[in-house]
């Protein structure tokens, strides 16, 4: 156990179970386990509670922290007062977006005890908002406490059922004699005591959960890279395949929004008994997918019949009645809809599944947006954004993309790096060998760049013998590895007149900058990389230099290349 520094306050105790009425702890534990929700017994303002079963790790994170417990005071803190004053069940939603019920529990004579149940998310949007607070908002310092170790999801009906069960169990408990209550903690083999076999089941359940979390974490790693491709159709298929696997869906479909026609067009599907081309476009606002995208709100359906929705045509032969229809948007712009259904084993989709979609949604949107850019460039803007000599995007395209990636990095706290590249002694190469040879050298260098990059990276010709590379979601250290790989590839490439160069071969110098609080505009990113490039030149060329924020980013126009 790590020692606390002298200035660090000790964590607040969460419970004092020695004050629990005899036998109630087992009743409460079984109630929490069977409902899958958190159950607390409180006696006045808390923390600490008298006893807690299946605590939501988010609540524990807040209420154990002396600095952050005040956020909960006006919710769980006064729940005891509100419930005892009302004399009946109360419901509330806290600052974290968690829902609870609280009701008096007459289980000990002379004591005003209250049971709080729930501590659960009812909406994935509440969960997403809280995740944002932990990762990039006011709660970042709490992340080391592992607030997402045990997150609870539920629905309104589940909370209401819990309140009814608490009331019934509390009354049953109150009617038992003192000897019966005392005996609850001693009897073996009853429903209120967990026998050894149930302990083993719990161990197996926990082991299975840990294995699942490990697989899920591994699945999310490099998710964006797996679903990105320079070819539109391959991106659609990759998005569908990876999302389907993550959500354990036997069937999935991806609709893309066509703004000019105001329609959703099916671009990829798996498990459907018909070809994608046979599915008619869907008008925005019509049908399930059209309404989902228009409202920008996901639809989770456990049973399409009970939800009162029109079932799919019989020829589609769906195995289950449960599905999720998820809108894909970025900065409010409509991109498409992802549908998953027929969960493996016939299970229903729930809010845990929806939360997984919320986690990968921004990455799917990013991949599809990049695909859209590629397709748009091919169809409408190819000539205007492409350098005709090297085939790379030109400076205009780069600056548009750089601004977009900066906005995305600010919004989601993603890293982003940028390379400025210059061919060393290019004027000498041109003067000695002629402009045609110089053009060929530029083409060879451009090929080296493209061959060294990932699908999500953007290489462009900035002008003359200068190239730039935009590296989304890439840290400074990762960018340095990529830059060194490019430098070596160019140095080892065969240029027709490379041996006549001052360094005995054609080489490049590279300057690297990265998004930060000080470097947060396109102009500053480019200027910082350009400054690092100048330093690489001044140190002998054929090298990579990282921009240090302590240096001035200004460069005189007469500084040599």
Secondary structure, DSSP 8 states (H G I E B T S, - for coil): -----TTS------B-GGGS-TTHHHHHHHHHHHHTSEEEEESSS-SSBSEEES--HHHHHHHH-TTTTHHHIIIIITHHHHHHHHTS-EEEE-TTSEEEEEEE---STT---EEEEEEEES-HHHHHHHHHHHHHSTTGGGGGG-TTSS--B--HHHHHHHHHHHHHHHHHHHHS-HHHHHHTTT-SSSTTS--HHHHHHHHHHHHHHHHHHHHHHHHHTTHHHHH--SSHHHHHHHHHHHHHHHTTEEEEEEEEEETTTTEEEEEEEES-SS-GGGS--EETTSHHHHHHHHHT--EEES-TTTTT-----GGG--S-S-EEEEEEEETTEEEEEEEEEEEGGG----HHHHHHHHHHHHHHHHHHHHHHHHHHIIIIIHHHHB-TTT-SB-HHHHHHHHHHHHHHHHHHT--EEEEEEEETTHHHHHHHH-HHHHHHHHHHHHHHHHHHS-TT-EEEEEETTEEEEEEET--HHHHHHHHHHHHHHHHHS--TTGGGSTTSS--EEEEEEE--SSS-SHHHHHHHHHHHHHHHHHTTSS-EEE--TTS-----TT---
